[in-house]
Amino acid sequence: MKKILSSFIAATLIAGCSSSVDTSNFTQMSQFSGGQRTGDATSYYWYTESASQALSASDHVTSETYGWYETSYRWDEGSVREVVRKGEQLKDGDLVPYTAHVRFNKDGEAVYQQYRVNKKILPLNEGQLERYVLEAKAITKMTKDQNKQGLELIQGYWDGSTFERCNGPDYNKVEFNHTLPNFVMSRLSTLDNYIGFLGKIRNNTVYIDELLILADDDHDCIERPLLITE
């Protein structure tokens, strides 16, 4: 560590002696997260931008009826240029695996597409292609709108007295939205649970605004899908 620090200081001094540091190439990355519950489907969202320009997004969507999927989206020069999705969908009464991979050119035309359902290669129609792009854009709007309300996607484990955030610290102060149903409040007060919700953390207190998922404590934390290789 000392060698690394010394090298960094030396490099900084040399740069300072030769010329002023050019910060024009440094851009700030902004990270957003959010989610929603619609019917029996629960969605987690993540979005990244730089200098107000979209870079990437991801989703993880589960439905008690229709299966699940997760997606990665990539932008370039303001347009959605690549989408990769994998999951399971309902087909003939069974859940079968599927994957989709689409690349778009700068004019929004699909120049590459591969869609597999249960190992069979099928075509994607224009409606499906358009839906991928619309879903990507919807993620950017929803996560930024929720961020303006001070909300973010938070996951962790609650034992009735302590909230252990996924990959984060523990919190002893938790405030629940009073509109939660009584049976939910009862379960939260008596059982160990995994919870995913829209909320915020302020002054070492966790505020749960909208509960998205309530599950047993053996439920894994859901990480942001990264399906597109750089």
Secondary structure as UniProt FT lines:
FT   HELIX           2..18
FT   TURN            24..25
FT   STRAND          29..38
FT   TURN            39..40
FT   STRAND          41..50
FT   TURN            51..52
FT   STRAND          53..63
FT   TURN            64..66
FT   STRAND          67..76
FT   TURN            77..78
FT   STRAND          79..91
FT   TURN            92..93
FT   STRAND          94..104
FT   TURN            106..107
FT   STRAND          110..117
FT   TURN            118..119
FT   STRAND          120..122
FT   HELIX           126..148
FT   TURN            149..150
FT   STRAND          152..158
FT   STRAND          163..165
FT   TURN            166..167
FT   STRAND          170..171
FT   STRAND          173..176
FT   TURN            178..179
FT   HELIX           182..190
FT   STRAND          193..202
FT   TURN            203..204
FT   STRAND          205..216
FT   TURN            217..218
//
